[in-house]
Amino acid sequence: MAQRQETDHGSRDNTGAMLSMAVLMMAMCVGMVLAISVASAIGGGPIAWTLAVLVIVGLAAAHLKFMNHGGH
């Protein structure tokens, strides 16, 4: 019986981790879309697009740093 409780607890931890990952992925996608939208709204000059690319690279780097991808 104790082992079953551990298994149930582990599945709740996995569900929480998956939910957290989904929220972070959505935040990253929204951040990338906003960076592109702002660059387009400003007029799409080289400075705006450079800043947009820097924001996207920063979000991708944060993703790689904070996301575990199942231990890989």
Residue pairs with C-beta under 8 A, 6 or more apart in sequence:
21 67
24 63
24 66
24 67
25 63
28 59
28 60
28 62
28 63
31 55
31 56
31 59
32 55
32 56
32 59
35 51
35 52
35 55
35 56
35 59
36 52
36 56
38 48
38 52
39 48
39 49
39 51
39 52
42 48
